[in-house]
């Protein structure tokens, strides 16, 4: 399927489902390189994958797709809410000093605070948490 802005999950979810079926050990949580509910339709790739697979999912994105937020502090692990009107749709996190923040949003069966806690727990000194950093690295052949 060609890339259509706002509908990325329809292109990526089938491959992710095939990869999940090939696993011999079932994961307890999926950390997805993309948005969860921080999406104009509240259905980013992390939410879509979670709904179809049944797994708890967290979206971790490098760019804001929708919503507004206050400035994020410069210190690592500084964060602020990502809002759409009065609705919280995610968290903006400075994962490392002197890098642009990342956007964390619940996908499926995970709340905001739990999503943030898992992402912080998976930071290893890079901008992205280790699971999405490795996926990004593999996808771009770096």
N, CA and C atoms as an extended XYZ file, in Angstrom:
426
Properties=species:S:1:pos:R:3:atomname:S:1:resname:S:1:resid:I:1 pbc="F F F"
N         0.847       -1.179        0.000 N   UNK     1
C         0.000        0.000        0.000 CA  UNK     1
C         0.890        1.239        0.000 C   UNK     1
N         0.564        2.223       -0.801 N   UNK     2
C         1.370        3.449       -0.808 CA  UNK     2
C         1.185        4.218        0.490 C   UNK     2
N         2.151        5.086        0.786 N   UNK     3
C         2.048        5.915        1.983 CA  UNK     3
C         0.970        6.973        1.763 C   UNK     3
N         0.031        7.040        2.697 N   UNK     4
C        -0.999        8.078        2.695 CA  UNK     4
C        -0.930        8.741        4.066 C   UNK     4
N        -0.646       10.049        4.130 N   UNK     5
C        -0.540       10.714        5.432 CA  UNK     5
C        -1.763       10.448        6.312 C   UNK     5
N        -1.491       10.071        7.563 N   UNK     6
C        -2.559        9.780        8.511 CA  UNK     6
C        -3.038        8.337        8.491 C   UNK     6
N        -2.617        7.572        7.479 N   UNK     7
C        -3.045        6.178        7.361 CA  UNK     7
C        -1.862        5.217        7.296 C   UNK     7
N        -0.736        5.611        7.885 N   UNK     8
C         0.485        4.806        7.854 CA  UNK     8
C         0.261        3.402        8.405 C   UNK     8
N        -0.573        3.279        9.421 N   UNK     9
C        -0.744        1.973       10.068 CA  UNK     9
C        -1.298        0.924        9.109 C   UNK     9
N        -2.093        1.325        8.130 N   UNK    10
C        -2.641        0.352        7.185 CA  UNK    10
C        -1.544       -0.257        6.314 C   UNK    10
N        -0.436        0.452        6.188 N   UNK    11
C         0.697       -0.077        5.444 CA  UNK    11
C         1.612       -0.912        6.336 C   UNK    11
N         1.765       -0.519        7.617 N   UNK    12
C         2.748       -1.159        8.484 CA  UNK    12
C         2.207       -2.296        9.353 C   UNK    12
N         0.955       -2.256        9.727 N   UNK    13
C         0.414       -3.261       10.651 CA  UNK    13
C         0.472       -4.688       10.087 C   UNK    13
N         0.153       -4.934        8.818 N   UNK    14
C         0.238       -6.321        8.325 CA  UNK    14
C         1.625       -6.946        8.505 C   UNK    14
N         2.677       -6.190        8.251 N   UNK    15
C         4.038       -6.720        8.434 CA  UNK    15
C         4.324       -6.966        9.909 C   UNK    15
N         3.861       -6.078       10.777 N   UNK    16
C         4.074       -6.252       12.218 CA  UNK    16
C         3.334       -7.495       12.716 C   UNK    16
N         2.126       -7.722       12.229 N   UNK    17
C         1.373       -8.915       12.632 CA  UNK    17
C         2.073      -10.192       12.175 C   UNK    17
N         2.623      -10.173       10.976 N   UNK    18
C         3.369      -11.339       10.482 CA  UNK    18
C         4.598      -11.588       11.350 C   UNK    18
N         5.289      -10.535       11.741 N   UNK    19
C         6.459      -10.681       12.612 CA  UNK    19
C         6.056      -11.230       13.972 C   UNK    19
N         4.945      -10.778       14.510 N   UNK    20
C         4.463      -11.281       15.807 CA  UNK    20
C         4.121      -12.759       15.727 C   UNK    20
N         3.521      -13.176       14.630 N   UNK    21
C         3.173      -14.593       14.452 CA  UNK    21
C         4.404      -15.487       14.384 C   UNK    21
N         5.519      -14.938       13.940 N   UNK    22
C         6.750      -15.723       13.808 CA  UNK    22
C         7.505      -15.870       15.129 C   UNK    22
N         7.129      -15.128       16.144 N   UNK    23
C         7.829      -15.199       17.423 CA  UNK    23
C         7.558      -16.515       18.141 C   UNK    23
N         8.572      -17.022       18.796 N   UNK    24
C         8.388      -18.235       19.604 CA  UNK    24
C         8.067      -17.879       21.052 C   UNK    24
N         8.393      -16.675       21.454 N   UNK    25
C         8.062      -16.171       22.794 CA  UNK    25
C         7.135      -14.984       22.604 C   UNK    25
N         6.018      -14.999       23.292 N   UNK    26
C         5.053      -13.920       23.144 CA  UNK    26
C         5.426      -12.732       24.039 C   UNK    26
N         5.460      -11.538       23.477 N   UNK    27
C         5.791      -10.356       24.279 CA  UNK    27
C         4.645       -9.988       25.214 C   UNK    27
N         4.975       -9.249       26.254 N   UNK    28
C         3.956       -8.759       27.173 CA  UNK    28
C         3.555       -7.327       26.838 C   UNK    28
N         4.396       -6.623       26.069 N   UNK    29
C         4.168       -5.226       25.730 CA  UNK    29
C         4.887       -4.935       24.418 C   UNK    29
N         4.256       -4.134       23.569 N   UNK    30
C         4.888       -3.713       22.321 CA  UNK    30
C         5.146       -2.213       22.368 C   UNK    30
N         6.369       -1.816       22.081 N   UNK    31
C         6.734       -0.415       21.986 CA  UNK    31
C         6.903       -0.138       20.495 C   UNK    31
N         6.064        0.730       19.961 N   UNK    32
C         5.949        0.931       18.517 CA  UNK    32
C         6.562        2.263       18.097 C   UNK    32
N         7.299        2.251       17.002 N   UNK    33
C         7.892        3.457       16.436 CA  UNK    33
C         6.802        4.199       15.664 C   UNK    33
N         6.071        5.040       16.378 N   UNK    34
C         4.958        5.787       15.790 CA  UNK    34
C         4.021        6.225       16.900 C   UNK    34
N         2.906        6.791       16.521 N   UNK    35
C         1.963        7.318       17.502 CA  UNK    35
C         0.931        6.285       17.932 C   UNK    35
N         0.416        6.503       19.145 N   UNK    36
C        -0.734        5.764       19.637 CA  UNK    36
C        -1.957        6.637       19.453 C   UNK    36
N        -2.512        7.150       20.569 N   UNK    37
C        -3.689        8.011       20.466 CA  UNK    37
C        -3.334        9.461       20.140 C   UNK    37
N        -2.061        9.802       20.100 N   UNK    38
C        -1.643       11.162       19.725 CA  UNK    38
C        -1.679       11.283       18.203 C   UNK    38
N        -2.851       11.110       17.663 N   UNK    39
C        -3.109       11.038       16.233 CA  UNK    39
C        -4.421       11.775       15.982 C   UNK    39
N        -4.565       12.454       14.849 N   UNK    40
C        -5.812       13.190       14.604 CA  UNK    40
C        -7.073       12.324       14.739 C   UNK    40
N        -6.980       11.053       14.413 N   UNK    41
C        -8.121       10.137       14.523 CA  UNK    41
C        -8.063        9.286       15.790 C   UNK    41
N        -7.052        9.544       16.648 N   UNK    42
C        -6.795        8.767       17.871 CA  UNK    42
C        -6.511        7.301       17.535 C   UNK    42
N        -5.996        7.065       16.332 N   UNK    43
C        -5.729        5.703       15.884 CA  UNK    43
C        -4.419        5.643       15.109 C   UNK    43
N        -3.312        5.911       15.822 N   UNK    44
C        -2.006        5.789       15.203 CA  UNK    44
C        -1.614        4.320       15.087 C   UNK    44
N        -0.449        4.074       14.551 N   UNK    45
C         0.006        2.703       14.297 CA  UNK    45
C         0.067        1.874       15.582 C   UNK    45
N         0.454        2.477       16.705 N   UNK    46
C         0.522        1.718       17.963 CA  UNK    46
C        -0.867        1.302       18.427 C   UNK    46
N        -1.845        2.192       18.291 N   UNK    47
C        -3.208        1.854       18.678 CA  UNK    47
C        -3.773        0.799       17.744 C   UNK    47
N        -3.598        0.986       16.458 N   UNK    48
C        -4.096        0.050       15.454 CA  UNK    48
C        -3.518       -1.351       15.693 C   UNK    48
N        -2.202       -1.428       15.875 N   UNK    49
C        -1.565       -2.723       16.107 CA  UNK    49
C        -2.073       -3.365       17.392 C   UNK    49
N        -2.231       -2.583       18.441 N   UNK    50
C        -2.728       -3.114       19.701 CA  UNK    50
C        -4.144       -3.629       19.597 C   UNK    50
N        -5.010       -2.899       18.918 N   UNK    51
C        -6.403       -3.328       18.770 CA  UNK    51
C        -6.505       -4.638       17.998 C   UNK    51
N        -5.721       -4.763       16.947 N   UNK    52
C        -5.789       -5.977       16.126 CA  UNK    52
C        -5.110       -7.166       16.810 C   UNK    52
N        -3.970       -6.922       17.448 N   UNK    53
C        -3.203       -8.027       18.050 CA  UNK    53
C        -3.672       -8.385       19.458 C   UNK    53
N        -4.246       -7.418       20.165 N   UNK    54
C        -4.634       -7.630       21.551 CA  UNK    54
C        -3.527       -7.319       22.546 C   UNK    54
N        -2.330       -7.028       22.052 N   UNK    55
C        -1.210       -6.719       22.942 CA  UNK    55
C        -1.299       -5.295       23.471 C   UNK    55
N        -0.819       -5.061       24.695 N   UNK    56
C        -0.660       -3.686       25.164 CA  UNK    56
C         0.414       -3.011       24.310 C   UNK    56
N         0.156       -1.768       23.922 N   UNK    57
C         1.098       -1.064       23.054 CA  UNK    57
C         1.324        0.367       23.526 C   UNK    57
N         2.516        0.861       23.214 N   UNK    58
C         2.906        2.242       23.488 CA  UNK    58
C         3.476        2.811       22.198 C   UNK    58
N         3.044        4.011       21.846 N   UNK    59
C         3.595        4.690       20.685 CA  UNK    59
C         4.724        5.620       21.103 C   UNK    59
N         5.836        5.559       20.387 N   UNK    60
C         6.977        6.447       20.619 CA  UNK    60
C         7.335        7.055       19.265 C   UNK    60
N         7.105        8.360       19.130 N   UNK    61
C         7.322        9.031       17.847 CA  UNK    61
C         8.374       10.121       17.976 C   UNK    61
N         9.017       10.407       16.861 N   UNK    62
C        10.067       11.425       16.832 CA  UNK    62
C         9.510       12.817       16.528 C   UNK    62
N         8.312       12.878       15.951 N   UNK    63
C         7.714       14.166       15.590 CA  UNK    63
C         6.263       14.219       16.063 C   UNK    63
N         5.828       15.416       16.364 N   UNK    64
C         4.436       15.641       16.773 CA  UNK    64
C         3.548       15.594       15.540 C   UNK    64
N         2.466       14.858       15.660 N   UNK    65
C         1.499       14.774       14.569 CA  UNK    65
C         0.317       15.698       14.822 C   UNK    65
N        -0.066       15.836       16.080 N   UNK    66
C        -1.183       16.695       16.451 CA  UNK    66
C        -1.025       17.116       17.903 C   UNK    66
N        -1.808       18.078       18.330 N   UNK    67
C        -1.773       18.516       19.718 CA  UNK    67
C        -0.812       19.671       19.945 C   UNK    67
N        -0.785       20.134       21.193 N   UNK    68
C         0.077       21.239       21.588 CA  UNK    68
C         0.702       20.902       22.933 C   UNK    68
N         1.817       21.563       23.224 N   UNK    69
C         2.492       21.323       24.501 CA  UNK    69
C         3.322       22.524       24.882 C   UNK    69
N         3.615       22.621       26.160 N   UNK    70
C         4.525       23.657       26.645 CA  UNK    70
C         5.953       23.231       26.339 C   UNK    70
N         6.884       24.163       26.492 N   UNK    71
C         8.306       23.840       26.312 CA  UNK    71
C         8.705       22.737       27.283 C   UNK    71
N         9.554       21.867       26.829 N   UNK    72
C        10.078       20.795       27.672 CA  UNK    72
C        11.405       21.266       28.246 C   UNK    72
N        11.631       21.016       29.534 N   UNK    73
C        12.893       21.388       30.154 CA  UNK    73
C        14.078       20.761       29.439 C   UNK    73
N        15.255       21.309       29.650 N   UNK    74
C        16.467       20.825       28.976 CA  UNK    74
C        17.072       19.580       29.624 C   UNK    74
N        16.736       19.315       30.870 N   UNK    75
C        17.321       18.172       31.576 CA  UNK    75
C        16.735       16.858       31.055 C   UNK    75
N        17.553       15.815       30.981 N   UNK    76
C        17.035       14.499       30.592 CA  UNK    76
C        15.874       14.081       31.498 C   UNK    76
N        14.885       13.471       30.900 N   UNK    77
C        13.660       12.987       31.541 CA  UNK    77
C        12.681       14.098       31.899 C   UNK    77
N        12.969       15.344       31.502 N   UNK    78
C        11.975       16.404       31.648 CA  UNK    78
C        10.826       16.077       30.700 C   UNK    78
N         9.619       16.370       31.125 N   UNK    79
C         8.481       16.071       30.266 CA  UNK    79
C         7.321       17.017       30.544 C   UNK    79
N         6.419       17.079       29.588 N   UNK    80
C         5.213       17.885       29.698 CA  UNK    80
C         4.089       17.156       28.969 C   UNK    80
N         2.867       17.583       29.226 N   UNK    81
C         1.712       16.923       28.614 CA  UNK    81
C         1.531       17.363       27.167 C   UNK    81
N         1.079       16.438       26.346 N   UNK    82
C         0.663       16.726       24.982 CA  UNK    82
C        -0.862       16.757       25.014 C   UNK    82
N        -1.433       17.895       24.643 N   UNK    83
C        -2.874       18.105       24.772 CA  UNK    83
C        -3.512       18.410       23.433 C   UNK    83
N        -4.768       17.997       23.300 N   UNK    84
C        -5.624       18.408       22.200 CA  UNK    84
C        -6.868       18.974       22.857 C   UNK    84
N        -6.991       20.294       22.888 N   UNK    85
C        -8.021       20.934       23.702 CA  UNK    85
C        -7.691       20.650       25.155 C   UNK    85
N        -8.639       20.112       25.886 N   UNK    86
C        -8.410       19.740       27.286 CA  UNK    86
C        -8.024       18.273       27.439 C   UNK    86
N        -7.980       17.538       26.344 N   UNK    87
C        -7.714       16.096       26.386 CA  UNK    87
C        -6.215       15.804       26.332 C   UNK    87
N        -5.751       14.997       27.265 N   UNK    88
C        -4.355       14.549       27.229 CA  UNK    88
C        -4.257       13.422       26.216 C   UNK    88
N        -3.376       13.610       25.233 N   UNK    89
C        -3.203       12.575       24.217 CA  UNK    89
C        -1.797       11.985       24.253 C   UNK    89
N        -0.943       12.480       25.135 N   UNK    90
C         0.395       11.930       25.221 CA  UNK    90
C         1.276       12.731       26.149 C   UNK    90
N         2.553       12.405       26.090 N   UNK    91
C         3.585       13.069       26.888 CA  UNK    91
C         4.750       13.398       25.974 C   UNK    91
N         5.307       14.583       26.149 N   UNK    92
C         6.490       14.997       25.396 CA  UNK    92
C         7.669       14.862       26.352 C   UNK    92
N         8.648       14.058       25.979 N   UNK    93
C         9.758       13.701       26.859 CA  UNK    93
C        11.104       14.095       26.261 C   UNK    93
N        11.920       14.776       27.053 N   UNK    94
C        13.310       15.014       26.663 CA  UNK    94
C        14.077       13.799       27.179 C   UNK    94
N        14.363       12.889       26.302 N   UNK    95
C        14.989       11.630       26.700 CA  UNK    95
C        16.482       11.773       26.985 C   UNK    95
N        17.060       12.827       26.443 N   UNK    96
C        18.497       13.056       26.564 CA  UNK    96
C        18.757       14.549       26.420 C   UNK    96
N        19.774       15.057       27.072 N   UNK    97
C        20.096       16.477       26.956 CA  UNK    97
C        20.487       16.853       25.539 C   UNK    97
N        20.126       18.061       25.128 N   UNK    98
C        20.502       18.631       23.840 CA  UNK    98
C        19.977       17.862       22.624 C   UNK    98
N        18.874       17.147       22.790 N   UNK    99
C        18.219       16.520       21.636 CA  UNK    99
C        16.747       16.920       21.651 C   UNK    99
N        16.120       16.866       20.489 N   UNK   100
C        14.691       17.165       20.408 CA  UNK   100
C        13.918       16.127       21.211 C   UNK   100
N        12.801       16.530       21.797 N   UNK   101
C        12.023       15.576       22.593 CA  UNK   101
C        11.328       14.530       21.721 C   UNK   101
N        10.864       13.473       22.377 N   UNK   102
C        10.085       12.429       21.719 CA  UNK   102
C         8.649       12.499       22.237 C   UNK   102
N         7.744       11.891       21.504 N   UNK   103
C         6.319       11.953       21.792 CA  UNK   103
C         5.808       10.556       22.132 C   UNK   103
N         5.331       10.419       23.344 N   UNK   104
C         4.889        9.123       23.865 CA  UNK   104
C         3.376        9.159       24.007 C   UNK   104
N         2.718        8.126       23.501 N   UNK   105
C         1.273        8.066       23.690 CA  UNK   105
C         0.816        6.628       23.871 C   UNK   105
N        -0.202        6.445       24.707 N   UNK   106
C        -0.762        5.110       24.869 CA  UNK   106
C        -1.273        4.606       23.529 C   UNK   106
N        -1.080        3.327       23.312 N   UNK   107
C        -1.630        2.704       22.121 CA  UNK   107
C        -2.895        1.946       22.482 C   UNK   107
N        -2.713        0.872       23.233 N   UNK   108
C        -3.830       -0.008       23.598 CA  UNK   108
C        -3.511       -0.658       24.939 C   UNK   108
N        -4.465       -0.629       25.854 N   UNK   109
C        -4.362       -1.286       27.163 CA  UNK   109
C        -3.207       -0.770       28.025 C   UNK   109
N        -2.791        0.478       27.816 N   UNK   110
C        -1.735        1.116       28.608 CA  UNK   110
C        -2.171        2.557       28.862 C   UNK   110
N        -1.981        3.046       30.079 N   UNK   111
C        -2.306        4.426       30.398 CA  UNK   111
C        -1.125        5.355       30.171 C   UNK   111
N        -1.382        6.641       30.300 N   UNK   112
C        -0.338        7.648       30.068 CA  UNK   112
C         0.863        7.483       30.993 C   UNK   112
N         0.611        7.367       32.290 N   UNK   113
C         1.725        7.287       33.245 CA  UNK   113
C         2.521        6.004       33.074 C   UNK   113
N         1.836        4.911       32.773 N   UNK   114
C         2.527        3.632       32.543 CA  UNK   114
C         3.367        3.708       31.276 C   UNK   114
N         2.828        4.328       30.219 N   UNK   115
C         3.587        4.471       28.969 CA  UNK   115
C         4.869        5.268       29.210 C   UNK   115
N         4.742        6.387       29.925 N   UNK   116
C         5.922        7.203       30.227 CA  UNK   116
C         6.934        6.414       31.055 C   UNK   116
N         6.458        5.712       32.080 N   UNK   117
C         7.367        4.949       32.948 CA  UNK   117
C         8.124        3.886       32.157 C   UNK   117
N         7.444        3.186       31.248 N   UNK   118
C         8.131        2.155       30.462 CA  UNK   118
C         9.166        2.760       29.522 C   UNK   118
N         8.823        3.868       28.891 N   UNK   119
C         9.773        4.497       27.977 CA  UNK   119
C        11.007        4.965       28.745 C   UNK   119
N        10.816        5.627       29.871 N   UNK   120
C        11.958        6.079       30.677 CA  UNK   120
C        12.802        4.886       31.111 C   UNK   120
N        12.145        3.809       31.483 N   UNK   121
C        12.873        2.603       31.918 CA  UNK   121
C        13.732        2.012       30.799 C   UNK   121
N        13.323        2.212       29.555 N   UNK   122
C        14.022        1.628       28.411 CA  UNK   122
C        15.055        2.560       27.782 C   UNK   122
N        15.266        3.727       28.370 N   UNK   123
C        16.287        4.643       27.849 CA  UNK   123
C        17.678        4.132       28.211 C   UNK   123
N        18.591        4.206       27.245 N   UNK   124
C        19.946        3.698       27.465 CA  UNK   124
C        21.015        4.718       27.086 C   UNK   124
N        20.650        6.014       27.099 N   UNK   125
C        21.614        7.037       26.738 CA  UNK   125
C        21.434        7.573       25.337 C   UNK   125
N        20.489        7.029       24.597 N   UNK   126
C        20.188        7.512       23.253 CA  UNK   126
C        18.872        8.274       23.284 C   UNK   126
N        18.540        8.926       22.185 N   UNK   127
C        17.281        9.672       22.111 CA  UNK   127
C        16.075        8.746       22.259 C   UNK   127
N        16.101        7.620       21.571 N   UNK   128
C        14.966        6.692       21.576 CA  UNK   128
C        15.144        5.600       22.618 C   UNK   128
N        14.047        5.094       23.169 N   UNK   129
C        14.158        3.933       24.061 CA  UNK   129
C        14.686        2.746       23.259 C   UNK   129
N        15.367        1.859       23.927 N   UNK   130
C        16.088        0.786       23.238 CA  UNK   130
C        15.233       -0.043       22.266 C   UNK   130
N        14.021       -0.451       22.599 N   UNK   131
C        13.256       -1.247       21.625 CA  UNK   131
C        13.001       -0.503       20.311 C   UNK   131
N        12.596        0.760       20.380 N   UNK   132
C        12.344        1.474       19.130 CA  UNK   132
C        13.641        1.919       18.463 C   UNK   132
N        14.682        2.134       19.232 N   UNK   133
C        15.985        2.462       18.642 CA  UNK   133
C        16.486        1.298       17.791 C   UNK   133
N        16.373        0.089       18.333 N   UNK   134
C        16.803       -1.095       17.581 CA  UNK   134
C        15.937       -1.299       16.334 C   UNK   134
N        14.630       -1.103       16.455 N   UNK   135
C        13.744       -1.254       15.294 CA  UNK   135
C        14.077       -0.212       14.224 C   UNK   135
N        14.306        1.026       14.650 N   UNK   136
C        14.654        2.100       13.733 CA  UNK   136
C        15.980        1.788       13.032 C   UNK   136
N        16.923        1.276       13.797 N   UNK   137
C        18.241        0.918       13.252 CA  UNK   137
C        18.116       -0.196       12.197 C   UNK   137
N        17.331       -1.219       12.510 N   UNK   138
C        17.132       -2.329       11.565 CA  UNK   138
C        16.396       -1.869       10.315 C   UNK   138
N        15.380       -1.021       10.499 N   UNK   139
C        14.578       -0.566        9.361 CA  UNK   139
C        15.383        0.320        8.405 C   UNK   139
N        16.354        1.061        8.953 N   UNK   140
C        17.128        1.957        8.102 CA  UNK   140
C        18.498        1.381        7.748 C   UNK   140
N        18.747        0.134        8.107 N   UNK   141
C        20.009       -0.563        7.809 CA  UNK   141
C        21.235        0.175        8.310 C   UNK   141
N        21.133        0.751        9.544 N   UNK   142
C        22.285        1.456       10.130 CA  UNK   142
C        22.962        0.578       11.134 C   UNK   142
